[in-house]
Amino acid sequence: MPYIVKRVLMMIPVLFGVTIISFAVMKAAPGDPVTLVTDLNPNMNEEAVKRIRTHYGLDQPVHIQYIKWLRNMLMLDFGRSFAPDNRPVIDKIVERIPITILINVLSMILIMAVAIPIGVMSAVKQNSLFDKGTTLFVFLGFAMPSFWLALLLMILFGVELEWLPISGIRSLNYQDLSFLGQIADRAEHLILPVLVSAFGGLAGMSRYMRSNMLEVIRQDYITTARAKGLDERTVIYRHALRNALLPVITLLGLSVPGLIGGSVIFETIFAIPGMGQLFYQSVMMRDYPTIMGILVIGAVLTLVGNLLADLCYSAADPRIRVGS
Amino acid sequence: MVRNSFFRYSVLIAGLLVILGGMDNPAGSQPGKAQDQSSISAGDEKLQPAYGDMIIRGSIGDASVLLPVLATDGASFDIISLIYNGLVKYDKDINLVPDLAEKWEISDDGLVIRFHLRKDVKWQDGTPFTARDVEFTYNLYVNPKTPTAYASDFMRVKELRVLNDYTVEVIYPQPFAPALGSWTQSIHPRHLLEGKDATKSELKRHPVGTGPYCFKEWKTGEKIIVDANPDYFDGRPYISRVLTRVIPDLATMFLELKAGHLDQMALTPLQYQRQTNTKWFKENFRKYKYLGFGYSYLGYNLLDWKFKDKKVRQALTTAINRESIVQGVLLGLGAVAHGPFKPDTIWNNPNVKKFPYNPDLAKKMLAEAGWKDSDGDGILDKDGKPFSFTILTNQGNQLRKNAAIVIQRDLKLVGIEVKIRTVEWAAFVNNFINKKDFEAVLLGWSIGIDPNQIDVWNSKKTEAPQLNFISYKNEEVDKLLELGVSTFDPKERKKYYDKFQEIIAEDQPYTFLWVQDTLNMIQARFHGIKPAPAGIGYNFTKWYVPKPLQKYQITP
């Protein structure tokens, strides 16, 4: 498979470039992890500033810092966080990744399950009342600020009706619950976050699906299928839908890196200790190793996601198969 | 996402006002929520102090590290203060009282402090606490390899001698009045840390101290649990468990409180004044307010020609209606500041010259200083240049921004044009403060418990990154502040600081704006809370829930 090998080899310089640019941009931001703690703090004298700076290696020139970081990275050592906790970066990421992936995957599944049928139906019944109604609905979700919707739902289901927990990822008495009780507790806490995050994503996917479908329906082979006398269901679901679904593979591939990225606003509102908060706090504290760690993982996932999408695409669609 | 935060909060607050306005009654009428109060009238003997129950506190940030020498943030110290002790501590009136040291002697020349330690203290793992732990803590702080922010007070120590297991002598090269207060710093366990790299220690996440609560569990970004230490030397705390929940969003935290899932949270002025006055809140919660340890000010760059004349600075203070800022911006929850000390402490000099709001007088003072509107454009001018300047403040602090707007309007009335600019914190400090590239800044200082003010006002501390960035220079102030830190007798000390405050009031290098109230809300079942100048946390171990009101069963 020389194609795959070539693609994988191509990823190396891209990844390298990403790290250089990220490092440079990060360093260009004013302030560093030390001054953010020590600035205008009467308890800090210059001795303390120097001490902390040396401890983190920030007294070295920037290119040396980068080379040191790169050398550790090549051995898959993400380094230690510059936040006061000074924990290994990989621990901080691993601790937060599961909940973020869980919510993102669930909301992705929910989006697919709702948006694809909506898209298909809207296309089939173009300009009908259903089409217009769902368009309004999905754009409402797209336009509505998620934190606002979240608060409204929290007030209704959490405070007023007391059906669902308001925030967090598990109850305070979680440890005392039975195994099934624990699963139910987890699920209860996931309902609002997953609903709110999926609602905002419906528009993109359903509109995308709708335009794909419209395009496919106008193709000659659909006319042919209809001319053969196939009934409308078979035409739509066997011939049109399959072809319209192909571009979704690309979309899925592109969303792979998104699985580890969380939204800050969203996680803040629901008090979910996920990747969004970690990244935001790291940027605010200029916690360079953590920022770089998350960016590198994100870059790798983006590249791998693209590669997978291309491979799946060529496997699913004979028209674009390479080298044949 | 940061850029949107103002928009986000304004919409959110507007939204909340509407929503909360409509739901006060139904929440109050839910029978399940008020059951804690059912037996409150059952007679006083039932309300006696009792052990048990749990307090659930809301915190907007998670702790970062629970080893005191490495911690720098408030959320970490909130937990640390429950687990560790210093040799001395501050009582409700902010006086130093015994903690791990049962008494101490200070030599007449003020150079030697001899601490006599308690003999009945054990670390939470059972190891006895001794003078060796104090020695170790001192060495840990001054070790140049320890990346601590709090070494400076200990660096002044010439020598620390362990006389026996329970006596320590600290020798200073010159008298240093804040010395005793610096021993409020947490004492670290030698037997767990010696010979190890503190930055990689287990204790960062599993602290072991001598304090009233023992560490139990920490789920990052979720919660931290500590349990009462039954062997605490000062008596077992009444409340059996303290659970601190991390809820980064204040609106969410408020909803959790309303749903009965939280027992304590800090309130915003808006929540305190407008959103918590319903019957349900009054029955289920008590509100506490007390002056906070910090003040806000408008600081003038004294290198700028406009602000060189103290007459002009006095006029500016006279033109600013500080009372209306306290009423309008803080919703009345604070006090006008007239100097750098907390108004209810002994160090404050209430008799300094004040400049009450008087726009007409301000205009006259400005005219005397040569500022007149000679071209009739409504803006004062002098030597052909208009009186126009920019107030710089940091992004993300809505109170400061609102105050700047009030000041803008006040100064416009006397013919001064003000522009307002907000800048992200790191850029604010690096590009403006440290380069002295500003005309006026709206900022705040926290007020230390010791009155030492050298860092902010000494004429030698004007170079970046030092704190006298407005370049205030007054030889008499330099002398008074030097005397202040080298004198032990509090009466003598107070004389120096009183005089210092008079000079600062006369010079008006800052327009002191306000001291804000700290606002807290605590579930009504908690008893024994007594607000004092030190706040409410000083007697936390004596807070209790009477047996009939206890809500949670705690089995450690």
Interface residues (C-beta under 8 A of the other chain):
Chain A: A29 P30 G31 T35 L36 V37 T38 D39 L40 N41 P42 N43 M44 N45 E46 E47 A48 V49 R51 I52 H55 Y56 A83 P84 D85 N86 R87 K92 E95 R96 P145 F147 W148 L151 L152 M154 I155 G158 V159 E160 E162 I166 S167 G168 I169 R170 L172 S263 V264 I265 E267 T268 I269 F270 A271 I272 P273 G274 Q277 Y280 R286
Chain B: M1 R8 V11 L12 G15 L16 I19 M23 P26 A27 I56 D62 S64 V65 L70 A71 T72 D73 S76 P144 K145 T146 P147 T148 A149 Y150 A151 S152 M155 T199 K200 K204 R205 K219 T220 G221 E222 K223 L243 R245 V246 I247 P248 D249 A251 T252 L255 E256 K258 A259 H261 E424 W425 A426 A427 V429 N430 N431 I433 L443 W445 S446 G448 D455 V456 P465 L467
